[in-house]
Amino acid sequence: MLRAPLVIEYPFERTTGPVVGAFLTGLRERILVGITGADGRVIVPPIEYDPVTAEDLTELVEVGPGGVVTACAWVARPDARQPLDHPFAWALIRLDGADTAMVHVVDAGSPDRIAVGTRVTPRWRDERVGAIGDIECFVIEETS
């Protein structure tokens, strides 16, 4: 029997480009950005090409930082692969000024505290590196 090792490699690096790079840089600076689509909708996270027309997109706009939960799912018993070590919700969050929602974690404390329409705001990590994890999670916005 003949045997040969199989090595799968990806010997290249990809740059993030001007759109994704701006989003990641914004995260490091505690700024959230989206991009204006051909039809005027603000898409978050920003993408390079319009999903309908395939046109290049270049008009970045600041959004948030707060937003509204548009859908959520409660995780009662997170395991080691989850971003938080206590119960939390995965949620679609439409940031203020955006027309689309992004998925992230909400540290709500209890499933009774989160529902469609709940206002949330990001809890930023102290040390940020320009990655989506710079937002540790979203938390329920306190009303006065």
N, C-alpha and C positions, 0 to 999 in steps of 0.2 A: 504494500500500500504506500503510495506517495503522499506526502504531506507538505504543505507549505503554509507559512504564517500569512494571515490576512490582516493588513493594517489599513484602517480607514483614516485618512487624514484630510484636514481642510487647511492647507498651508497658505492661507491668505487672511488678511484682515479687511474689515469693511468699515469705512468711515460712516458716520451717522448722517452727514449731509446737512444742508442749511435748515431744513424743517425739523427733523428729529433732533438735530444738534441744538437748535434753539429751545426746543421743549426740555431737553435734558439740562441745558445750561440754566434755564429758568427754574427748574426744580432745585438746583444747587443754590440759587439765589432766593428761594421761597416765592417764586413768581410762576403762575400757571398760565400757559398760552394755548390758544387754539389757532385754527386757520380758517379763513373765509373761503367757502366753496364757490363754485361758479354761480350757484343760485342764491348766494348771500348767506346761506346757513353757516354757522360757526361750528366747526368740527373739532372735538377734543377726544383723545389726543390728536394732535395735528398729523395729517398725512400729506404725502408729496403730490398726489394726483387726485383730481376730483373723482369720486366714486360713480358719478353718472356720465360725465363727459370725457373723462380721462385727461382733462387739461392739467397743465402744471399749476400748482397752487403756491402762492408766495406771500399772501397778505396775512401775516401773523397778528393776532390780537390778544390782549391780556384778558383773562377770564377769572371768575372766582374772587377770592379763594373759597367762599362758601358755595353751597349748592343744595339741591333737593334730591332725595332718594326717589328713584323711579321704579325700582324693583329690589327685592332683597331676599336672602336665604340665610336662616340662622344656623350656626354651627355650634351645637351644644357641647360636643366633646372633641375639641381639636386634637390632632395628633402632632407629632414632631415636625411634620412637613408643612404645617400651617403657619401663617405669619404671626399669630398671637398664641400665647400658651394658656389662654382662658377663653370662655365662650365669646363669640363675636358674630357679626353678620358680613357676608359678602354682599355688596350692593352695587347697583348701577346708579351713578351719581351724575346728575346734570348740573354742571357748575354754572353759577350766575354768568349770564352773557353767552352761554353755549346753547346750541340746539341739539346736540347729541350727548349721550351719557358715556362715562367711562367706568370701568369696574375697579373697585378698590374695597378695602376692609373698613368696617365701621365698628369701633369699640363702643357699643351701646349699653353694655352692662346687663341688659335683660331684653328678651324678645318683645316684651311689652312696650319698650321705649322706642322701637323702630318700626316704621311702616312707610308705605308710599306717601310722599309729601313731607317726611321728616327733614328738617334743615340740619345740615352737617357742615363742619369746617375741618380743615386738615390739622393734624398734630404732626409737626415737623420734627425730624431727628435733629439733635444738636449738631452733629457732624454730618454734612451732606456731601455727596460725591458726584451728583449729576445722574441719578438713576431714579426710577419710579419708587424704590424703597426709601427715598428721602422723605416721602410722606409715610410716616410710621403707620398711620391709619387716619381715618376721619372719626370725629367725635360729634355727639349731638350738640348743636348750637344752643347755648344757654340764652333764654329770653329774659328780659328784665321787666 
